[in-house]
Amino acid sequence: MELPLGFRFAGVACGIKRAADRLDLSLVVADGPVTAAGVYTQNQVFAAPVGWCRGVTPTADVRAVVTNSGNANACTGARGDADAAEMAAVTARLVQADNPQQVLVLSTGVIGHFLQMDRVRRGIESAVPTLAADSDAFLRASDAILTTDQSRKIATRQLSLGTATIRIAGMAKGAGMIGPNMATMLAIVLTDAPLEPAQAQAMLQRAADTSFNCISVEGHTSTNDTLLLLASGAAPGLPLDVPLPRDQQAMIEHAITELCIELAKQIPTDGEGASHLIEIRVSGAADDPSARTIASAVAASALVKTAIAGNDPNWGRIVSAAGYAGPAIDVARTKLAINEHVVFEDGRPTEFDRMQVHQSMRDAKTVVLDLIVGSGAGRCTHWTSDLNEAYVKFNAEYTT
C-alpha cells in the first residue's frame, strides 16, 4: 500500500470499549505543520470534538489527529469540552507540537457518557512510541476508529503530475445512524499534495457533497460527523511556494472526490444488518438539487428499503416516493429500471419477468435503481442500505 509521505500512524487498545483488546485510540501525526480542512455534522446537537475542530480548521498548521472510539463525548457539557481540549493538549505535548490547536480531535461511540480520561491519556502515551509510516500502522489506526463496523473502510489513490507522484489515502468508519448531510461517520483523507487551506476546504466541501452527503441508512444525522483533509505537501518534485496549475488542481480534486465516494459507499454497504447496498441514480430532474431531493426521498422510504431486502421488484413504492418528494416530475416520461431491467416506463408498468428481476436482486450485493423523472439536466446518485430484521434487532439492543 502506497501511503502519502509526511505522515505516521498508530492504533492501540486503551480500554474505552467494553472488549479490552479492541483497538479504540488512533493517531495520525504529521512530520511537520500541514494544511487541514474539515466538513462537519449539520446537527444542532454536536459533540465536543466537533466544536474543537470547527474552531481550528481550515488551517496550515496542524500536526496531529487523535481519535477515540467507543465514546462519542457528545451531550457532555463543559466537561466534554474540557476533555476534548485535554486530548489535544496531551497529544500536542507528546508529539512535540507547539500548542494544542495544532491537534484535531475526533470521537465516536455512545452519546451522553463522559470519557474515562485516565484511559485516554494512557492510550495516547502508549500510541506515540508505536507511530510508523508503514501500511501496518495505517491499518491499525484505521481499525481503531471503528465502532459497530463489520470491517475496516480504507481507500488509496495515486496520480502523476508531470514527473511527480501524488498519493492519497483515506480511512473511515460508519455503519448506522447514517443520514444525508454527513452521517454517523468519521473520515480522514490524507495527501502529500501541496494545498493551501482555502483551496483544501473548497475541494473537500465539493467532494463531500457528492460522496458523504449522498449516503444514508436510516436518515438519522449524528452528533459527531467529521470529514478531514490533511495535505502535507511532501511529494517530491512539486514546488511548495507556487500554486499548482488549474489542470493539476482539478486532477487532485477529482482523485480526492473519487476516493471519498469509494469510502462513502462502504458505509451503507456495512449498514448494521444490511444485505444490500442500494444505488439510486436519478436523472431528468429540473436541476441537481431537485434530483438530490428525489433520490433522498426514495432512499429514506422504509417501504422501498424493505422491498429491496426482500428482493421484491416493487416499482410502485419507488415511483410513488419520487412523486411525493416535492420537486416536479414528468410522470409521462418517468422510467425505472432495477438492475437494468425496465419495470416502469412512460407512466405505466412494463411487462417484465418478475422472477428474473427478483433473482437479479437476490444475487447482487448492490441493487441499482435507475430512475428517469423527465427531460431535465438534473442528476444525482445516492447510496443507502436495505432494512431488515437484523438492523432492527441490533439497534433495539445497542445500549443494553
Buried (B, 14 or more C-beta within 10 A) or exposed (E): EEBBBBBBBBBBBBBBBEEEEBBBBBBBBBEEBBBBBBBBBEBEEBBBBBBBBEEBBBBBBBBBBBBBBBBBBBBBEEEBBBBBBBBBBBBBBBBEBEEBBBBBBBBBBEBEBEBBBEBBBBBBBBBBEBBEBEBEBBBBBBBBBBBBBEEBBBBBBEBEBEEBBBBBBBBBBBBBBBBBBBBBBBBBBBBBBBBBBEBBBBBBBBBBBBBBBBBBBBBBBBBBBBBBBBBBBBBEEBEEEEEBEEEBBEBBBBBBBBBBBBBBBBBBBBBBBBBBBBBBBBBBBBEBEBBBBBBBBBBBBEBBBBBBBBBBBBBEBBBBBBBEBEBEBBBEBBBBBBBEBBBBBEEEEBEBEEEEBBEBBEEEEEBBBBBBBBEBEBBBBBBBBBBBEBBEEBBEEEEE
